[in-house]
Amino acid sequence: MTWTPRGGIKVWVAERPIKHGTVAGYRAHYERGGKPCLECLDAYNAYRRARYVRTRTNAARCGTYAGARWHQSHGERLCDPCREARAAYWRSWRKARRAS
């Protein structure tokens, strides 16, 4: 049991057991001031890997300037559609710059 502030007063709250092998368990370890166990760490790493794959497929819309920037920021070689999109972007930027 620990003292926890609830609505301006401190009350005794029973700590819930940690659900090992989950992302919630990983966070619970840190909230209690400890390091996560290997099961929780593995679950968190799997979550982060899956999240990276999701953002990778959504972020790099190949054939756009944003896709070219994504490739560059992640140290990848630009694919042909992104290279062409980047060239088109800079051509239009230079043309607009000359016109003003």
Summary of the structure (lengths in Angstrom):
residues: 100
radius of gyration: 23.9
end to end distance: 68.8
largest distance: 70.5
contacts: 225
relative contact order: 0.08
helix: 60%
strand: 10%
